[in-house]
Amino acid sequence: LNNQNVFYTLLALNLLVFAAWQYAIEQAQTYNNYKYYRFMEDNFCVSWEKVVKKKHWWTLVTSSFSHQEKIHFIMNMLVFNSFATPVIGALGAENFLYLYLFSGICSSLSHISFNHFIMPKMNKNNTLEDTIVDFFLPQRQKSIYDGISSLGASGSIMGINVLFACLYPHSIIQYGMFFPLPAWLGMSLYTISDIYRTATMTNGRIDTAGHVGGGKYSRKKKLYIFFHQKLKQKQKI
């Protein structure tokens, strides 16, 4: 593995899965053929139902290469392109690959855990009828949230971005595409925003819980790098 190879391989895998989604959507919309769409949903989206109930554990990884919508794919790949190269240079190709994969896995685990354990208790919008039914059939409510799927490289990219901010805290990044801020401040604001929107359920269709999970892994990775470097320095002495 070298730095360029791992960068272009990850980019190509995201592009390949995006193209597969476009083919599946075209087949479904044009020919009413949902076979390929169901295949993509079963194998490239992550949810508690898929991972725990159906044992599709590989979706913890494959969902991190998966984009249905063009704008989602383009924006994620632009951000990936902006932050990946300096982080690969700092970590090396193999460690960067681990960072991408394990940030994605942590993002997926965060998403399914939040929707299974926390989301049902946070939803205050139930009608009286829903509340009565859920009291006698609590599994009914859980099954609704267990089926909520997530996809996209955002969790992996959040891990890369957070580690970039840890390695190069004073580099200038664009916050919200308009405001130039030091990386440490910009990524802190992104993380706080994701936590707030998750806690207040104002995240819309964005998997902010997954973002937080991806960023959390990279912070642990930074601690590992720090102590590993200190150990190597002591050994040299």
Biotite code that builds the C-alpha atoms (Angstrom):
import biotite.structure as struc

atoms = struc.array([
    struc.Atom([0.000, 0.000, 0.000], chain_id="A", res_id=1, res_name="LEU", atom_name="CA", element="C"),
    struc.Atom([1.151, 3.519, -0.741], chain_id="A", res_id=2, res_name="ASN", atom_name="CA", element="C"),
    struc.Atom([-0.541, 6.837, 0.007], chain_id="A", res_id=3, res_name="ASN", atom_name="CA", element="C"),
    struc.Atom([-1.939, 7.461, -3.477], chain_id="A", res_id=4, res_name="GLN", atom_name="CA", element="C"),
    struc.Atom([-3.188, 3.903, -3.889], chain_id="A", res_id=5, res_name="ASN", atom_name="CA", element="C"),
    struc.Atom([-5.217, 3.928, -0.674], chain_id="A", res_id=6, res_name="VAL", atom_name="CA", element="C"),
    struc.Atom([-6.715, 7.351, -1.481], chain_id="A", res_id=7, res_name="PHE", atom_name="CA", element="C"),
    struc.Atom([-7.811, 6.402, -5.010], chain_id="A", res_id=8, res_name="TYR", atom_name="CA", element="C"),
    struc.Atom([-8.994, 2.947, -3.919], chain_id="A", res_id=9, res_name="THR", atom_name="CA", element="C"),
    struc.Atom([-11.346, 4.432, -1.309], chain_id="A", res_id=10, res_name="LEU", atom_name="CA", element="C"),
    struc.Atom([-12.529, 7.030, -3.813], chain_id="A", res_id=11, res_name="LEU", atom_name="CA", element="C"),
    struc.Atom([-13.127, 4.348, -6.462], chain_id="A", res_id=12, res_name="ALA", atom_name="CA", element="C"),
    struc.Atom([-15.082, 2.128, -4.055], chain_id="A", res_id=13, res_name="LEU", atom_name="CA", element="C"),
    struc.Atom([-17.369, 5.027, -3.155], chain_id="A", res_id=14, res_name="ASN", atom_name="CA", element="C"),
    struc.Atom([-17.853, 5.777, -6.852], chain_id="A", res_id=15, res_name="LEU", atom_name="CA", element="C"),
    struc.Atom([-18.562, 2.122, -7.679], chain_id="A", res_id=16, res_name="LEU", atom_name="CA", element="C"),
    struc.Atom([-21.243, 1.788, -4.985], chain_id="A", res_id=17, res_name="VAL", atom_name="CA", element="C"),
    struc.Atom([-22.775, 5.124, -6.015], chain_id="A", res_id=18, res_name="PHE", atom_name="CA", element="C"),
    struc.Atom([-22.983, 3.874, -9.620], chain_id="A", res_id=19, res_name="ALA", atom_name="CA", element="C"),
    struc.Atom([-24.612, 0.646, -8.407], chain_id="A", res_id=20, res_name="ALA", atom_name="CA", element="C"),
    struc.Atom([-27.251, 2.696, -6.558], chain_id="A", res_id=21, res_name="TRP", atom_name="CA", element="C"),
    struc.Atom([-27.979, 4.732, -9.693], chain_id="A", res_id=22, res_name="GLN", atom_name="CA", element="C"),
    struc.Atom([-28.466, 1.548, -11.706], chain_id="A", res_id=23, res_name="TYR", atom_name="CA", element="C"),
    struc.Atom([-30.759, 0.078, -9.026], chain_id="A", res_id=24, res_name="ALA", atom_name="CA", element="C"),
    struc.Atom([-32.836, 3.279, -8.848], chain_id="A", res_id=25, res_name="ILE", atom_name="CA", element="C"),
    struc.Atom([-33.156, 3.428, -12.652], chain_id="A", res_id=26, res_name="GLU", atom_name="CA", element="C"),
    struc.Atom([-34.295, -0.199, -12.794], chain_id="A", res_id=27, res_name="GLN", atom_name="CA", element="C"),
    struc.Atom([-36.878, 0.438, -10.080], chain_id="A", res_id=28, res_name="ALA", atom_name="CA", element="C"),
    struc.Atom([-38.234, 3.692, -11.522], chain_id="A", res_id=29, res_name="GLN", atom_name="CA", element="C"),
    struc.Atom([-38.136, 2.831, -15.233], chain_id="A", res_id=30, res_name="THR", atom_name="CA", element="C"),
    struc.Atom([-38.873, -0.888, -15.320], chain_id="A", res_id=31, res_name="TYR", atom_name="CA", element="C"),
    struc.Atom([-40.556, -1.435, -11.934], chain_id="A", res_id=32, res_name="ASN", atom_name="CA", element="C"),
    struc.Atom([-37.776, -3.917, -11.180], chain_id="A", res_id=33, res_name="ASN", atom_name="CA", element="C"),
    struc.Atom([-36.908, -3.643, -7.476], chain_id="A", res_id=34, res_name="TYR", atom_name="CA", element="C"),
    struc.Atom([-34.570, -6.631, -7.292], chain_id="A", res_id=35, res_name="LYS", atom_name="CA", element="C"),
    struc.Atom([-31.360, -4.565, -7.449], chain_id="A", res_id=36, res_name="TYR", atom_name="CA", element="C"),
    struc.Atom([-32.744, -1.831, -5.185], chain_id="A", res_id=37, res_name="TYR", atom_name="CA", element="C"),
    struc.Atom([-33.618, -4.391, -2.497], chain_id="A", res_id=38, res_name="ARG", atom_name="CA", element="C"),
    struc.Atom([-30.143, -5.887, -2.855], chain_id="A", res_id=39, res_name="PHE", atom_name="CA", element="C"),
    struc.Atom([-28.531, -2.460, -2.288], chain_id="A", res_id=40, res_name="MET", atom_name="CA", element="C"),
    struc.Atom([-30.796, -1.740, 0.682], chain_id="A", res_id=41, res_name="GLU", atom_name="CA", element="C"),
    struc.Atom([-30.027, -5.112, 2.273], chain_id="A", res_id=42, res_name="ASP", atom_name="CA", element="C"),
    struc.Atom([-26.260, -4.879, 1.807], chain_id="A", res_id=43, res_name="ASN", atom_name="CA", element="C"),
    struc.Atom([-25.296, -1.169, 1.712], chain_id="A", res_id=44, res_name="PHE", atom_name="CA", element="C"),
    struc.Atom([-27.533, 0.408, 4.384], chain_id="A", res_id=45, res_name="CYS", atom_name="CA", element="C"),
    struc.Atom([-27.052, -0.123, 8.114], chain_id="A", res_id=46, res_name="VAL", atom_name="CA", element="C"),
    struc.Atom([-29.738, -0.463, 10.790], chain_id="A", res_id=47, res_name="SER", atom_name="CA", element="C"),
    struc.Atom([-30.320, -2.436, 14.011], chain_id="A", res_id=48, res_name="TRP", atom_name="CA", element="C"),
    struc.Atom([-32.729, -4.668, 12.114], chain_id="A", res_id=49, res_name="GLU", atom_name="CA", element="C"),
    struc.Atom([-30.135, -5.539, 9.468], chain_id="A", res_id=50, res_name="LYS", atom_name="CA", element="C"),
    struc.Atom([-27.147, -5.995, 11.793], chain_id="A", res_id=51, res_name="VAL", atom_name="CA", element="C"),
    struc.Atom([-28.766, -7.663, 14.818], chain_id="A", res_id=52, res_name="VAL", atom_name="CA", element="C"),
    struc.Atom([-31.922, -9.311, 13.511], chain_id="A", res_id=53, res_name="LYS", atom_name="CA", element="C"),
    struc.Atom([-30.870, -10.263, 9.971], chain_id="A", res_id=54, res_name="LYS", atom_name="CA", element="C"),
    struc.Atom([-27.165, -10.746, 10.865], chain_id="A", res_id=55, res_name="LYS", atom_name="CA", element="C"),
    struc.Atom([-26.016, -8.543, 7.977], chain_id="A", res_id=56, res_name="HIS", atom_name="CA", element="C"),
    struc.Atom([-22.983, -7.471, 10.031], chain_id="A", res_id=57, res_name="TRP", atom_name="CA", element="C"),
    struc.Atom([-21.027, -6.454, 6.908], chain_id="A", res_id=58, res_name="TRP", atom_name="CA", element="C"),
    struc.Atom([-23.323, -3.437, 6.520], chain_id="A", res_id=59, res_name="THR", atom_name="CA", element="C"),
    struc.Atom([-21.411, -1.849, 9.421], chain_id="A", res_id=60, res_name="LEU", atom_name="CA", element="C"),
    struc.Atom([-18.627, -1.396, 6.833], chain_id="A", res_id=61, res_name="VAL", atom_name="CA", element="C"),
    struc.Atom([-20.336, -1.328, 3.434], chain_id="A", res_id=62, res_name="THR", atom_name="CA", element="C"),
    struc.Atom([-22.685, 1.500, 4.435], chain_id="A", res_id=63, res_name="SER", atom_name="CA", element="C"),
    struc.Atom([-19.585, 3.721, 4.761], chain_id="A", res_id=64, res_name="SER", atom_name="CA", element="C"),
    struc.Atom([-19.063, 3.498, 0.984], chain_id="A", res_id=65, res_name="PHE", atom_name="CA", element="C"),
    struc.Atom([-22.720, 3.991, 0.088], chain_id="A", res_id=66, res_name="SER", atom_name="CA", element="C"),
    struc.Atom([-24.471, 7.064, -1.385], chain_id="A", res_id=67, res_name="HIS", atom_name="CA", element="C"),
    struc.Atom([-27.852, 7.169, -3.109], chain_id="A", res_id=68, res_name="GLN", atom_name="CA", element="C"),
    struc.Atom([-28.110, 10.880, -3.874], chain_id="A", res_id=69, res_name="GLU", atom_name="CA", element="C"),
    struc.Atom([-25.762, 12.823, -6.144], chain_id="A", res_id=70, res_name="LYS", atom_name="CA", element="C"),
    struc.Atom([-25.387, 15.835, -3.841], chain_id="A", res_id=71, res_name="ILE", atom_name="CA", element="C"),
    struc.Atom([-24.589, 13.567, -0.868], chain_id="A", res_id=72, res_name="HIS", atom_name="CA", element="C"),
    struc.Atom([-21.930, 11.744, -2.874], chain_id="A", res_id=73, res_name="PHE", atom_name="CA", element="C"),
    struc.Atom([-20.358, 14.894, -4.359], chain_id="A", res_id=74, res_name="ILE", atom_name="CA", element="C"),
    struc.Atom([-20.199, 16.799, -1.058], chain_id="A", res_id=75, res_name="MET", atom_name="CA", element="C"),
    struc.Atom([-18.700, 13.868, 0.840], chain_id="A", res_id=76, res_name="ASN", atom_name="CA", element="C"),
    struc.Atom([-16.074, 13.202, -1.810], chain_id="A", res_id=77, res_name="MET", atom_name="CA", element="C"),
    struc.Atom([-15.109, 16.893, -1.968], chain_id="A", res_id=78, res_name="LEU", atom_name="CA", element="C"),
    struc.Atom([-14.575, 16.945, 1.803], chain_id="A", res_id=79, res_name="VAL", atom_name="CA", element="C"),
    struc.Atom([-12.727, 13.615, 1.648], chain_id="A", res_id=80, res_name="PHE", atom_name="CA", element="C"),
    struc.Atom([-10.441, 15.023, -1.055], chain_id="A", res_id=81, res_name="ASN", atom_name="CA", element="C"),
    struc.Atom([-9.718, 18.135, 1.023], chain_id="A", res_id=82, res_name="SER", atom_name="CA", element="C"),
    struc.Atom([-8.710, 16.394, 4.264], chain_id="A", res_id=83, res_name="PHE", atom_name="CA", element="C"),
    struc.Atom([-7.494, 12.931, 3.294], chain_id="A", res_id=84, res_name="ALA", atom_name="CA", element="C"),
    struc.Atom([-4.072, 13.755, 1.785], chain_id="A", res_id=85, res_name="THR", atom_name="CA", element="C"),
    struc.Atom([-2.470, 15.446, 4.836], chain_id="A", res_id=86, res_name="PRO", atom_name="CA", element="C"),
    struc.Atom([-3.876, 12.789, 7.184], chain_id="A", res_id=87, res_name="VAL", atom_name="CA", element="C"),
    struc.Atom([-2.544, 9.975, 4.958], chain_id="A", res_id=88, res_name="ILE", atom_name="CA", element="C"),
    struc.Atom([0.831, 11.752, 4.986], chain_id="A", res_id=89, res_name="GLY", atom_name="CA", element="C"),
    struc.Atom([0.824, 11.816, 8.786], chain_id="A", res_id=90, res_name="ALA", atom_name="CA", element="C"),
    struc.Atom([-0.473, 8.278, 9.386], chain_id="A", res_id=91, res_name="LEU", atom_name="CA", element="C"),
    struc.Atom([0.752, 6.301, 6.400], chain_id="A", res_id=92, res_name="GLY", atom_name="CA", element="C"),
    struc.Atom([-1.459, 4.337, 4.015], chain_id="A", res_id=93, res_name="ALA", atom_name="CA", element="C"),
    struc.Atom([-2.211, 1.340, 6.246], chain_id="A", res_id=94, res_name="GLU", atom_name="CA", element="C"),
    struc.Atom([-3.134, 3.354, 9.338], chain_id="A", res_id=95, res_name="ASN", atom_name="CA", element="C"),
    struc.Atom([-5.264, 5.696, 7.230], chain_id="A", res_id=96, res_name="PHE", atom_name="CA", element="C"),
    struc.Atom([-7.184, 2.724, 5.835], chain_id="A", res_id=97, res_name="LEU", atom_name="CA", element="C"),
    struc.Atom([-7.824, 1.511, 9.397], chain_id="A", res_id=98, res_name="TYR", atom_name="CA", element="C"),
    struc.Atom([-8.954, 5.023, 10.342], chain_id="A", res_id=99, res_name="LEU", atom_name="CA", element="C"),
    struc.Atom([-11.484, 5.154, 7.486], chain_id="A", res_id=100, res_name="TYR", atom_name="CA", element="C"),
    struc.Atom([-12.852, 1.660, 8.171], chain_id="A", res_id=101, res_name="LEU", atom_name="CA", element="C"),
    struc.Atom([-13.042, 1.823, 11.964], chain_id="A", res_id=102, res_name="PHE", atom_name="CA", element="C"),
    struc.Atom([-14.447, 5.373, 12.003], chain_id="A", res_id=103, res_name="SER", atom_name="CA", element="C"),
    struc.Atom([-17.130, 4.035, 9.666], chain_id="A", res_id=104, res_name="GLY", atom_name="CA", element="C"),
    struc.Atom([-17.819, 1.053, 11.927], chain_id="A", res_id=105, res_name="ILE", atom_name="CA", element="C"),
    struc.Atom([-18.035, 3.277, 15.023], chain_id="A", res_id=106, res_name="CYS", atom_name="CA", element="C"),
    struc.Atom([-20.377, 5.584, 13.122], chain_id="A", res_id=107, res_name="SER", atom_name="CA", element="C"),
    struc.Atom([-22.620, 2.637, 12.193], chain_id="A", res_id=108, res_name="SER", atom_name="CA", element="C"),
    struc.Atom([-22.616, 1.285, 15.760], chain_id="A", res_id=109, res_name="LEU", atom_name="CA", element="C"),
    struc.Atom([-23.465, 4.741, 17.076], chain_id="A", res_id=110, res_name="SER", atom_name="CA", element="C"),
    struc.Atom([-26.377, 5.025, 14.631], chain_id="A", res_id=111, res_name="HIS", atom_name="CA", element="C"),
    struc.Atom([-27.954, 1.653, 15.398], chain_id="A", res_id=112, res_name="ILE", atom_name="CA", element="C"),
    struc.Atom([-27.420, 1.951, 19.174], chain_id="A", res_id=113, res_name="SER", atom_name="CA", element="C"),
    struc.Atom([-28.921, 5.434, 19.297], chain_id="A", res_id=114, res_name="PHE", atom_name="CA", element="C"),
    struc.Atom([-31.989, 4.397, 17.306], chain_id="A", res_id=115, res_name="ASN", atom_name="CA", element="C"),
    struc.Atom([-32.526, 1.183, 19.286], chain_id="A", res_id=116, res_name="HIS", atom_name="CA", element="C"),
    struc.Atom([-31.849, 2.305, 22.856], chain_id="A", res_id=117, res_name="PHE", atom_name="CA", element="C"),
    struc.Atom([-32.315, 6.083, 23.018], chain_id="A", res_id=118, res_name="ILE", atom_name="CA", element="C"),
    struc.Atom([-34.572, 7.293, 20.187], chain_id="A", res_id=119, res_name="MET", atom_name="CA", element="C"),
    struc.Atom([-37.761, 5.506, 21.390], chain_id="A", res_id=120, res_name="PRO", atom_name="CA", element="C"),
    struc.Atom([-37.466, 7.210, 24.785], chain_id="A", res_id=121, res_name="LYS", atom_name="CA", element="C"),
    struc.Atom([-36.858, 10.647, 23.252], chain_id="A", res_id=122, res_name="MET", atom_name="CA", element="C"),
    struc.Atom([-39.845, 10.770, 20.899], chain_id="A", res_id=123, res_name="ASN", atom_name="CA", element="C"),
    struc.Atom([-42.428, 13.040, 22.521], chain_id="A", res_id=124, res_name="LYS", atom_name="CA", element="C"),
    struc.Atom([-44.657, 13.349, 19.440], chain_id="A", res_id=125, res_name="ASN", atom_name="CA", element="C"),
    struc.Atom([-46.694, 10.191, 19.971], chain_id="A", res_id=126, res_name="ASN", atom_name="CA", element="C"),
    struc.Atom([-50.484, 10.504, 19.988], chain_id="A", res_id=127, res_name="THR", atom_name="CA", element="C"),
    struc.Atom([-52.502, 9.189, 22.929], chain_id="A", res_id=128, res_name="LEU", atom_name="CA", element="C"),
    struc.Atom([-53.376, 6.134, 20.843], chain_id="A", res_id=129, res_name="GLU", atom_name="CA", element="C"),
    struc.Atom([-49.681, 5.484, 20.127], chain_id="A", res_id=130, res_name="ASP", atom_name="CA", element="C"),
    struc.Atom([-48.831, 5.844, 23.812], chain_id="A", res_id=131, res_name="THR", atom_name="CA", element="C"),
    struc.Atom([-51.494, 3.320, 24.869], chain_id="A", res_id=132, res_name="ILE", atom_name="CA", element="C"),
    struc.Atom([-50.462, 0.812, 22.184], chain_id="A", res_id=133, res_name="VAL", atom_name="CA", element="C"),
    struc.Atom([-46.763, 1.226, 23.025], chain_id="A", res_id=134, res_name="ASP", atom_name="CA", element="C"),
    struc.Atom([-47.502, 0.647, 26.721], chain_id="A", res_id=135, res_name="PHE", atom_name="CA", element="C"),
    struc.Atom([-49.003, -2.767, 25.989], chain_id="A", res_id=136, res_name="PHE", atom_name="CA", element="C"),
    struc.Atom([-46.805, -3.573, 22.962], chain_id="A", res_id=137, res_name="LEU", atom_name="CA", element="C"),
    struc.Atom([-43.415, -1.926, 23.645], chain_id="A", res_id=138, res_name="PRO", atom_name="CA", element="C"),
    struc.Atom([-41.714, -3.960, 20.906], chain_id="A", res_id=139, res_name="GLN", atom_name="CA", element="C"),
    struc.Atom([-43.940, -2.285, 18.306], chain_id="A", res_id=140, res_name="ARG", atom_name="CA", element="C"),
    struc.Atom([-42.307, 1.085, 18.910], chain_id="A", res_id=141, res_name="GLN", atom_name="CA", element="C"),
    struc.Atom([-38.795, -0.361, 19.017], chain_id="A", res_id=142, res_name="LYS", atom_name="CA", element="C"),
    struc.Atom([-39.284, -2.142, 15.694], chain_id="A", res_id=143, res_name="SER", atom_name="CA", element="C"),
    struc.Atom([-40.051, 1.202, 14.015], chain_id="A", res_id=144, res_name="ILE", atom_name="CA", element="C"),
    struc.Atom([-36.726, 2.696, 15.088], chain_id="A", res_id=145, res_name="TYR", atom_name="CA", element="C"),
    struc.Atom([-34.803, -0.552, 14.525], chain_id="A", res_id=146, res_name="ASP", atom_name="CA", element="C"),
    struc.Atom([-35.629, -0.269, 10.826], chain_id="A", res_id=147, res_name="GLY", atom_name="CA", element="C"),
    struc.Atom([-34.216, 3.260, 10.390], chain_id="A", res_id=148, res_name="ILE", atom_name="CA", element="C"),
    struc.Atom([-31.320, 2.893, 7.964], chain_id="A", res_id=149, res_name="SER", atom_name="CA", element="C"),
    struc.Atom([-28.233, 5.020, 7.439], chain_id="A", res_id=150, res_name="SER", atom_name="CA", element="C"),
    struc.Atom([-25.716, 5.199, 4.616], chain_id="A", res_id=151, res_name="LEU", atom_name="CA", element="C"),
    struc.Atom([-22.846, 7.408, 3.533], chain_id="A", res_id=152, res_name="GLY", atom_name="CA", element="C"),
    struc.Atom([-19.156, 8.025, 4.133], chain_id="A", res_id=153, res_name="ALA", atom_name="CA", element="C"),
    struc.Atom([-19.853, 10.930, 6.503], chain_id="A", res_id=154, res_name="SER", atom_name="CA", element="C"),
    struc.Atom([-18.915, 8.966, 9.647], chain_id="A", res_id=155, res_name="GLY", atom_name="CA", element="C"),
    struc.Atom([-15.573, 7.894, 8.177], chain_id="A", res_id=156, res_name="SER", atom_name="CA", element="C"),
    struc.Atom([-14.933, 11.404, 6.862], chain_id="A", res_id=157, res_name="ILE", atom_name="CA", element="C"),
    struc.Atom([-15.834, 12.915, 10.240], chain_id="A", res_id=158, res_name="MET", atom_name="CA", element="C"),
    struc.Atom([-13.169, 10.667, 11.764], chain_id="A", res_id=159, res_name="GLY", atom_name="CA", element="C"),
    struc.Atom([-10.627, 11.900, 9.202], chain_id="A", res_id=160, res_name="ILE", atom_name="CA", element="C"),
    struc.Atom([-11.600, 15.542, 9.758], chain_id="A", res_id=161, res_name="ASN", atom_name="CA", element="C"),
    struc.Atom([-11.395, 15.334, 13.546], chain_id="A", res_id=162, res_name="VAL", atom_name="CA", element="C"),
    struc.Atom([-7.982, 13.702, 13.363], chain_id="A", res_id=163, res_name="LEU", atom_name="CA", element="C"),
    struc.Atom([-6.872, 16.414, 10.916], chain_id="A", res_id=164, res_name="PHE", atom_name="CA", element="C"),
    struc.Atom([-7.917, 19.014, 13.501], chain_id="A", res_id=165, res_name="ALA", atom_name="CA", element="C"),
    struc.Atom([-5.943, 17.165, 16.191], chain_id="A", res_id=166, res_name="CYS", atom_name="CA", element="C"),
    struc.Atom([-2.812, 16.921, 14.005], chain_id="A", res_id=167, res_name="LEU", atom_name="CA", element="C"),
    struc.Atom([-3.029, 20.409, 12.457], chain_id="A", res_id=168, res_name="TYR", atom_name="CA", element="C"),
    struc.Atom([-5.110, 22.465, 14.924], chain_id="A", res_id=169, res_name="PRO", atom_name="CA", element="C"),
    struc.Atom([-4.127, 25.887, 13.558], chain_id="A", res_id=170, res_name="HIS", atom_name="CA", element="C"),
    struc.Atom([-4.727, 25.116, 9.870], chain_id="A", res_id=171, res_name="SER", atom_name="CA", element="C"),
    struc.Atom([-7.565, 27.179, 8.430], chain_id="A", res_id=172, res_name="ILE", atom_name="CA", element="C"),
    struc.Atom([-10.695, 25.343, 7.281], chain_id="A", res_id=173, res_name="ILE", atom_name="CA", element="C"),
    struc.Atom([-14.037, 26.611, 5.969], chain_id="A", res_id=174, res_name="GLN", atom_name="CA", element="C"),
    struc.Atom([-16.817, 26.305, 8.545], chain_id="A", res_id=175, res_name="TYR", atom_name="CA", element="C"),
    struc.Atom([-20.186, 26.137, 6.830], chain_id="A", res_id=176, res_name="GLY", atom_name="CA", element="C"),
    struc.Atom([-18.368, 26.796, 3.523], chain_id="A", res_id=177, res_name="MET", atom_name="CA", element="C"),
    struc.Atom([-18.181, 30.533, 4.305], chain_id="A", res_id=178, res_name="PHE", atom_name="CA", element="C"),
    struc.Atom([-16.299, 31.180, 7.556], chain_id="A", res_id=179, res_name="PHE", atom_name="CA", element="C"),
    struc.Atom([-12.538, 30.508, 7.752], chain_id="A", res_id=180, res_name="PRO", atom_name="CA", element="C"),
    struc.Atom([-11.677, 29.158, 11.201], chain_id="A", res_id=181, res_name="LEU", atom_name="CA", element="C"),
    struc.Atom([-8.774, 27.282, 12.820], chain_id="A", res_id=182, res_name="PRO", atom_name="CA", element="C"),
    struc.Atom([-9.307, 23.542, 12.382], chain_id="A", res_id=183, res_name="ALA", atom_name="CA", element="C"),
    struc.Atom([-9.605, 22.888, 16.132], chain_id="A", res_id=184, res_name="TRP", atom_name="CA", element="C"),
    struc.Atom([-12.408, 25.456, 16.457], chain_id="A", res_id=185, res_name="LEU", atom_name="CA", element="C"),
    struc.Atom([-14.196, 24.517, 13.244], chain_id="A", res_id=186, res_name="GLY", atom_name="CA", element="C"),
    struc.Atom([-14.333, 20.806, 14.064], chain_id="A", res_id=187, res_name="MET", atom_name="CA", element="C"),
    struc.Atom([-15.304, 21.549, 17.676], chain_id="A", res_id=188, res_name="SER", atom_name="CA", element="C"),
    struc.Atom([-18.274, 23.559, 16.389], chain_id="A", res_id=189, res_name="LEU", atom_name="CA", element="C"),
    struc.Atom([-19.233, 20.794, 13.939], chain_id="A", res_id=190, res_name="TYR", atom_name="CA", element="C"),
    struc.Atom([-19.128, 18.221, 16.746], chain_id="A", res_id=191, res_name="THR", atom_name="CA", element="C"),
    struc.Atom([-21.108, 20.397, 19.175], chain_id="A", res_id=192, res_name="ILE", atom_name="CA", element="C"),
    struc.Atom([-23.683, 21.057, 16.443], chain_id="A", res_id=193, res_name="SER", atom_name="CA", element="C"),
    struc.Atom([-24.062, 17.318, 15.716], chain_id="A", res_id=194, res_name="ASP", atom_name="CA", element="C"),
    struc.Atom([-24.463, 16.510, 19.430], chain_id="A", res_id=195, res_name="ILE", atom_name="CA", element="C"),
    struc.Atom([-27.038, 19.285, 19.859], chain_id="A", res_id=196, res_name="TYR", atom_name="CA", element="C"),
    struc.Atom([-29.073, 18.262, 16.793], chain_id="A", res_id=197, res_name="ARG", atom_name="CA", element="C"),
    struc.Atom([-28.990, 14.621, 17.887], chain_id="A", res_id=198, res_name="THR", atom_name="CA", element="C"),
    struc.Atom([-30.124, 15.475, 21.422], chain_id="A", res_id=199, res_name="ALA", atom_name="CA", element="C"),
    struc.Atom([-32.906, 17.793, 20.236], chain_id="A", res_id=200, res_name="THR", atom_name="CA", element="C"),
    struc.Atom([-33.953, 15.608, 17.285], chain_id="A", res_id=201, res_name="MET", atom_name="CA", element="C"),
    struc.Atom([-33.519, 18.535, 14.884], chain_id="A", res_id=202, res_name="THR", atom_name="CA", element="C"),
    struc.Atom([-31.158, 16.682, 12.550], chain_id="A", res_id=203, res_name="ASN", atom_name="CA", element="C"),
    struc.Atom([-33.749, 15.965, 9.841], chain_id="A", res_id=204, res_name="GLY", atom_name="CA", element="C"),
    struc.Atom([-32.438, 13.263, 7.493], chain_id="A", res_id=205, res_name="ARG", atom_name="CA", element="C"),
    struc.Atom([-28.804, 13.732, 8.583], chain_id="A", res_id=206, res_name="ILE", atom_name="CA", element="C"),
    struc.Atom([-27.339, 10.964, 10.742], chain_id="A", res_id=207, res_name="ASP", atom_name="CA", element="C"),
    struc.Atom([-25.714, 13.251, 13.312], chain_id="A", res_id=208, res_name="THR", atom_name="CA", element="C"),
    struc.Atom([-25.426, 10.396, 15.829], chain_id="A", res_id=209, res_name="ALA", atom_name="CA", element="C"),
    struc.Atom([-23.298, 8.555, 13.267], chain_id="A", res_id=210, res_name="GLY", atom_name="CA", element="C"),
    struc.Atom([-21.102, 11.639, 12.779], chain_id="A", res_id=211, res_name="HIS", atom_name="CA", element="C"),
    struc.Atom([-20.432, 11.794, 16.520], chain_id="A", res_id=212, res_name="VAL", atom_name="CA", element="C"),
    struc.Atom([-19.517, 8.080, 16.577], chain_id="A", res_id=213, res_name="GLY", atom_name="CA", element="C"),
    struc.Atom([-17.063, 8.469, 13.688], chain_id="A", res_id=214, res_name="GLY", atom_name="CA", element="C"),
    struc.Atom([-15.394, 11.469, 15.315], chain_id="A", res_id=215, res_name="GLY", atom_name="CA", element="C"),
    struc.Atom([-15.110, 9.671, 18.646], chain_id="A", res_id=216, res_name="LYS", atom_name="CA", element="C"),
    struc.Atom([-13.016, 6.879, 17.143], chain_id="A", res_id=217, res_name="TYR", atom_name="CA", element="C"),
    struc.Atom([-10.536, 9.320, 15.610], chain_id="A", res_id=218, res_name="SER", atom_name="CA", element="C"),
    struc.Atom([-10.025, 11.077, 18.961], chain_id="A", res_id=219, res_name="ARG", atom_name="CA", element="C"),
    struc.Atom([-9.031, 7.718, 20.440], chain_id="A", res_id=220, res_name="LYS", atom_name="CA", element="C"),
    struc.Atom([-6.758, 7.176, 17.436], chain_id="A", res_id=221, res_name="LYS", atom_name="CA", element="C"),
    struc.Atom([-5.053, 10.506, 18.161], chain_id="A", res_id=222, res_name="LYS", atom_name="CA", element="C"),
    struc.Atom([-4.369, 9.420, 21.757], chain_id="A", res_id=223, res_name="LEU", atom_name="CA", element="C"),
    struc.Atom([-2.869, 6.167, 20.462], chain_id="A", res_id=224, res_name="TYR", atom_name="CA", element="C"),
    struc.Atom([-0.606, 8.058, 18.031], chain_id="A", res_id=225, res_name="ILE", atom_name="CA", element="C"),
    struc.Atom([0.473, 10.467, 20.794], chain_id="A", res_id=226, res_name="PHE", atom_name="CA", element="C"),
    struc.Atom([1.463, 7.742, 23.259], chain_id="A", res_id=227, res_name="PHE", atom_name="CA", element="C"),
    struc.Atom([3.040, 5.619, 20.511], chain_id="A", res_id=228, res_name="HIS", atom_name="CA", element="C"),
    struc.Atom([5.260, 8.550, 19.499], chain_id="A", res_id=229, res_name="GLN", atom_name="CA", element="C"),
    struc.Atom([6.227, 9.199, 23.134], chain_id="A", res_id=230, res_name="LYS", atom_name="CA", element="C"),
    struc.Atom([7.160, 5.531, 23.554], chain_id="A", res_id=231, res_name="LEU", atom_name="CA", element="C"),
    struc.Atom([9.336, 5.606, 20.422], chain_id="A", res_id=232, res_name="LYS", atom_name="CA", element="C"),
    struc.Atom([11.106, 8.737, 21.697], chain_id="A", res_id=233, res_name="GLN", atom_name="CA", element="C"),
    struc.Atom([11.873, 7.026, 25.021], chain_id="A", res_id=234, res_name="LYS", atom_name="CA", element="C"),
    struc.Atom([13.196, 3.957, 23.224], chain_id="A", res_id=235, res_name="GLN", atom_name="CA", element="C"),
    struc.Atom([15.551, 6.121, 21.153], chain_id="A", res_id=236, res_name="LYS", atom_name="CA", element="C"),
    struc.Atom([16.882, 7.751, 24.317], chain_id="A", res_id=237, res_name="ILE", atom_name="CA", element="C"),
])
